[in-house]
Amino acid sequence: MNDLILPPDFETLLYDERDGVAYVTMNRPEVHNAFNYRMQLELKSVWRSARHNDDVRCVVLTGAGDKAFCTGIDRNEAMGHWEADPDAAGNAAVPTGGSGDSSPWHFDDPGENIGPKSNDLWKPVIAAVNGMACGGAFYILGEVEFIIAAEHATFFDPHVTYGMTACFESMHMLQKMPFHEIMRLALLGARERLSAQRAHEIGLVSEIVTADELQNAAAWAANAIASAPPTAIQGTVRSLWAARELSRTQALDVGKILIKVGSDPESLLEGQKSFSSGERITPRVR
């Protein structure tokens, strides 16, 4: 999956760039925007190409339609050849990824293709969740900067209900949710869904809006981010993700380097001029 796919060649995504923001829409509404192999390729291409596209300062990711953001891997494609017990018996125990026939130590995880951080993108990504987000969608949600959800959005993980271990997805979401909440979500499978309101209460979702307001709310945040100096924005993203995975003292030590790398003299000068002029932004209160 090293070759980049350009937007005109996308089959499963809609892509648009405006005012420093890339708007990416997973476009398979007939299967609730489940990702097949082609979408894996195209999402990977989006994240990898955005790293070197200076016109893109922020990304908004959503799903087509109002029923689903993404419902994970397309099981019809991933498991379409499992038609009888002998088929299952003759295949690896993990149908959505798997190890090679020659070794159990080489595992191909499709989730490694679809997340921005897994693809070394340190530009902000906002998820606009417009309906169901479940299963493999958590690979993506676990790697975005924050989530804005429509009122009807729901979050759940049906893995255990259908005989699969809720593993990688739960690990990603553990970075976003309290332990007991992701544990409950994972263990109850398809029997319970987390509402947008509850997701907001536990800190998973940063803002809830009506379905009609979702795209405008995400665009407002993305445009505000895109208007700031990109080096400072990307340095902030990298700093917080690094701090999440290090101890406090380690993070502070690494921060000394990140501050130097992420401080652009021209941006600092412009910022000082703006401050000294007395100009102030009128903030929105959330």
C-alpha positions as CSV (number, residue, x, y, z in Angstrom):
1,M,0.0,0.0,0.0
2,N,2.7,2.5,-0.9
3,D,1.2,4.0,-4.1
4,L,-0.8,7.2,-3.5
5,I,-4.2,7.4,-5.1
6,L,-5.2,10.9,-6.3
7,P,-8.7,12.3,-5.5
8,P,-10.0,12.0,-9.1
9,D,-9.3,8.3,-8.9
10,F,-11.1,7.7,-5.6
11,E,-13.9,5.2,-5.7
12,T,-14.9,5.1,-2.0
13,L,-14.2,8.6,-0.9
14,L,-15.4,12.1,-1.7
15,Y,-12.6,14.7,-1.4
16,D,-12.6,18.5,-1.4
17,E,-10.2,21.2,-0.3
18,R,-11.3,24.7,0.7
19,D,-9.5,27.4,2.6
20,G,-6.9,25.2,4.1
21,V,-9.3,22.4,5.0
22,A,-9.6,18.9,3.4
23,Y,-13.1,17.5,3.6
24,V,-13.0,13.7,3.3
25,T,-16.2,11.7,3.1
26,M,-16.3,7.9,3.3
27,N,-18.8,7.3,0.5
28,R,-20.2,3.8,0.8
29,P,-23.6,4.6,2.3
30,E,-25.2,1.4,0.9
31,V,-23.1,-0.6,3.4
32,H,-23.1,2.1,6.2
33,N,-19.7,3.3,5.0
34,A,-17.9,0.1,6.0
35,F,-14.4,0.0,4.7
36,N,-13.4,-2.5,2.0
37,Y,-9.8,-3.0,0.7
38,R,-10.2,-0.1,-1.7
39,M,-11.3,2.3,1.0
40,Q,-8.2,1.2,3.1
41,L,-6.0,2.1,0.1
42,E,-7.7,5.5,-0.4
43,L,-7.8,6.5,3.3
44,K,-4.1,5.6,3.6
45,S,-3.5,7.7,0.5
46,V,-5.3,10.7,2.0
47,W,-3.3,10.6,5.2
48,R,0.0,10.1,3.5
49,S,-0.4,12.7,0.8
50,A,-1.7,15.3,3.3
51,R,1.6,15.2,5.1
52,H,3.2,17.0,2.2
53,N,0.3,19.1,1.0
54,D,0.9,22.6,2.5
55,D,-2.6,23.6,1.3
56,V,-4.1,21.3,3.8
57,R,-3.9,22.5,7.4
58,C,-6.8,20.6,8.9
59,V,-9.0,17.6,7.9
60,V,-12.7,17.0,8.5
61,L,-13.7,13.3,8.1
62,T,-17.3,12.2,7.9
63,G,-19.5,9.5,6.4
64,A,-22.0,9.8,3.5
65,G,-25.6,9.9,4.5
66,D,-27.2,10.3,7.9
67,K,-27.3,6.7,9.0
68,A,-23.6,6.0,9.7
69,F,-20.2,7.5,10.1
70,C,-18.6,4.1,9.6
71,T,-19.4,0.6,10.7
72,G,-16.0,-1.0,10.4
73,I,-14.7,-3.5,8.0
74,D,-16.9,-4.7,5.2
75,R,-17.5,-8.3,6.4
76,N,-19.1,-9.3,3.1
77,E,-15.7,-8.7,1.4
78,A,-13.5,-9.9,4.3
79,M,-15.5,-13.1,5.0
80,G,-17.4,-13.7,1.8
81,H,-15.5,-16.9,1.2
82,W,-16.6,-18.3,4.6
83,E,-19.7,-20.2,3.5
84,A,-19.5,-23.3,5.6
85,D,-17.8,-24.8,8.7
86,P,-15.0,-26.4,6.7
87,D,-14.2,-22.9,5.2
88,A,-13.8,-21.5,8.7
89,A,-11.8,-24.5,9.9
90,G,-9.3,-24.1,7.1
91,N,-8.7,-20.4,7.6
92,A,-6.8,-18.3,10.2
93,A,-8.6,-17.5,13.4
94,V,-8.8,-13.8,12.6
95,P,-10.7,-13.2,9.4
96,T,-10.3,-9.4,9.3
97,G,-6.5,-9.4,9.2
98,G,-4.5,-12.4,9.9
99,S,-1.0,-13.8,10.0
100,G,0.8,-15.3,7.0
101,D,0.6,-19.0,6.4
102,S,4.3,-19.4,7.3
103,S,4.4,-17.6,10.6
104,P,2.1,-16.5,13.4
105,W,4.3,-13.5,14.2
106,H,3.5,-11.4,11.1
107,F,0.0,-9.9,11.4
108,D,-1.7,-7.8,8.8
109,D,-4.0,-5.4,10.6
110,P,-6.3,-3.5,8.2
111,G,-6.6,-0.8,10.8
112,E,-3.0,0.2,10.2
113,N,-4.1,1.6,6.8
114,I,-7.0,3.8,7.9
115,G,-5.8,5.9,10.9
116,P,-4.1,9.3,10.5
117,K,-1.5,8.7,13.2
118,S,-0.7,5.2,12.0
119,N,0.2,6.9,8.8
120,D,2.4,9.6,10.4
121,L,0.0,12.5,9.8
122,W,0.4,15.2,12.5
123,K,-2.1,17.7,11.1
124,P,-5.4,18.0,13.0
125,V,-8.2,15.7,12.0
126,I,-11.8,16.3,13.2
127,A,-14.4,13.6,13.0
128,A,-17.9,14.6,12.2
129,V,-20.0,11.6,13.3
130,N,-23.4,11.4,11.6
131,G,-25.0,8.2,12.8
132,M,-23.6,4.9,13.8
133,A,-19.9,4.5,14.6
134,C,-18.9,1.0,15.5
135,G,-16.3,-1.7,15.3
136,G,-13.5,-0.8,13.0
137,A,-14.5,2.8,13.0
138,F,-12.8,3.1,16.3
139,Y,-9.4,2.7,14.6
140,I,-10.1,6.1,13.1
141,L,-11.9,7.7,16.0
142,G,-9.0,6.7,18.3
143,E,-6.6,8.7,16.2
144,V,-8.5,11.9,15.5
145,E,-8.0,15.1,17.5
146,F,-11.6,15.5,18.6
147,I,-15.1,14.4,17.6
148,I,-18.2,16.4,16.9
149,A,-21.4,14.4,16.8
150,A,-24.9,14.8,15.5
151,E,-27.6,14.2,18.1
152,H,-28.6,10.9,16.7
153,A,-25.0,9.5,16.6
154,T,-24.4,6.2,18.4
155,F,-21.2,4.3,19.4
156,F,-20.9,0.5,19.9
157,D,-18.7,-2.4,19.2
158,P,-20.4,-5.7,18.2
159,H,-17.3,-7.9,18.0
160,V,-18.1,-10.2,20.9
161,T,-21.7,-10.7,19.8
162,Y,-20.4,-12.2,16.6
163,G,-17.7,-14.3,18.1
164,M,-14.7,-12.0,17.8
165,T,-12.4,-10.5,20.4
166,A,-12.8,-6.7,20.7
167,C,-9.1,-6.0,20.7
168,F,-7.4,-3.3,18.6
169,E,-10.5,-1.2,18.4
170,S,-10.9,-1.2,22.2
171,M,-7.3,-0.4,22.7
172,H,-7.6,2.7,20.4
173,M,-10.7,3.9,22.2
174,L,-9.1,3.4,25.6
175,Q,-7.1,6.5,24.7
176,K,-10.4,8.4,24.4
177,M,-12.7,6.9,27.0
178,P,-12.6,5.9,30.7
179,F,-11.6,2.3,31.2
180,H,-15.0,1.2,32.6
181,E,-16.8,2.8,29.7
182,I,-14.9,1.1,26.9
183,M,-15.0,-2.2,28.8
184,R,-18.8,-2.0,29.1
185,L,-19.1,-1.0,25.5
186,A,-16.9,-3.9,24.4
187,L,-18.4,-6.6,26.6
188,L,-22.0,-5.7,25.8
189,G,-21.4,-5.9,22.1
190,A,-24.4,-5.3,19.9
191,R,-26.8,-5.2,22.9
192,E,-26.1,-1.6,24.0
193,R,-25.2,1.6,22.2
194,L,-23.6,4.7,23.6
195,S,-25.7,7.8,22.8
196,A,-24.2,11.0,21.6
197,Q,-25.3,12.6,24.9
198,R,-23.6,9.9,27.0
199,A,-20.5,10.1,24.8
200,H,-20.4,13.8,25.5
201,E,-20.7,13.2,29.3
202,I,-17.7,10.9,29.4
203,G,-15.6,13.2,27.2
204,L,-15.5,11.1,24.0
205,V,-17.5,13.7,22.1
206,S,-16.5,17.4,22.4
207,E,-19.7,18.9,21.0
208,I,-23.2,17.7,20.0
209,V,-25.2,19.5,17.3
210,T,-28.3,18.8,15.2
211,A,-27.7,16.7,12.1
212,D,-28.3,19.8,9.9
213,E,-25.6,21.7,11.9
214,L,-22.9,19.0,11.9
215,Q,-21.0,20.0,8.8
216,N,-21.0,23.7,9.6
217,A,-19.9,23.0,13.2
218,A,-17.0,20.9,12.0
219,A,-16.1,23.5,9.3
220,W,-16.1,26.3,11.8
221,A,-13.6,24.5,14.0
222,A,-11.5,23.4,11.1
223,N,-11.4,26.9,9.6
224,A,-10.4,28.3,12.9
225,I,-7.5,25.8,13.2
226,A,-6.5,26.3,9.6
227,S,-6.2,30.1,10.2
228,A,-3.4,29.6,12.8
229,P,0.3,29.1,11.9
230,P,0.7,25.5,10.7
231,T,4.0,24.8,12.5
232,A,2.5,25.8,15.8
233,I,-0.6,23.7,15.2
234,Q,1.3,20.6,14.1
235,G,3.7,21.0,17.0
236,T,0.8,21.2,19.4
237,V,-0.7,18.0,18.0
238,R,2.6,16.2,18.2
239,S,3.2,17.4,21.7
240,L,-0.1,16.2,23.1
241,W,0.1,12.8,21.4
242,A,3.6,12.3,22.7
243,A,2.6,13.3,26.2
244,R,-0.2,10.8,26.2
245,E,2.3,7.9,25.7
246,L,5.1,9.1,28.0
247,S,5.4,9.7,31.7
248,R,5.0,13.3,32.8
249,T,8.7,13.9,33.3
250,Q,9.6,12.2,30.0
251,A,7.0,14.3,28.2
252,L,8.3,17.6,29.7
253,D,11.8,16.6,28.6
254,V,10.7,15.8,25.0
255,G,8.7,19.1,25.1
256,K,12.0,21.1,25.3
257,I,12.8,19.7,21.8
258,L,9.3,20.0,20.4
259,I,9.2,23.7,21.5
260,K,12.4,24.4,19.5
261,V,11.3,22.5,16.5
262,G,7.8,23.9,16.6
263,S,8.6,27.6,17.1
264,D,8.6,29.5,13.8
265,P,10.2,32.9,14.2
266,E,8.1,34.5,11.5
267,S,4.9,33.3,13.1
268,L,6.0,34.4,16.5
269,L,6.8,37.9,15.1
270,E,3.4,38.1,13.5
271,G,1.7,37.0,16.7
272,Q,3.6,39.6,18.7
273,K,2.6,42.3,16.3
274,S,-1.1,41.3,16.5
275,F,-0.9,41.2,20.3
276,S,0.8,44.5,20.5
277,S,-1.7,46.2,18.2
278,G,-4.5,45.5,20.7
279,E,-6.4,43.3,18.2
280,R,-8.3,40.6,20.0
281,I,-10.4,37.7,18.6
282,T,-14.0,37.5,20.0
283,P,-14.2,33.9,21.1
284,R,-17.2,31.6,20.8
285,V,-18.2,30.1,24.2
286,R,-18.9,26.4,24.0
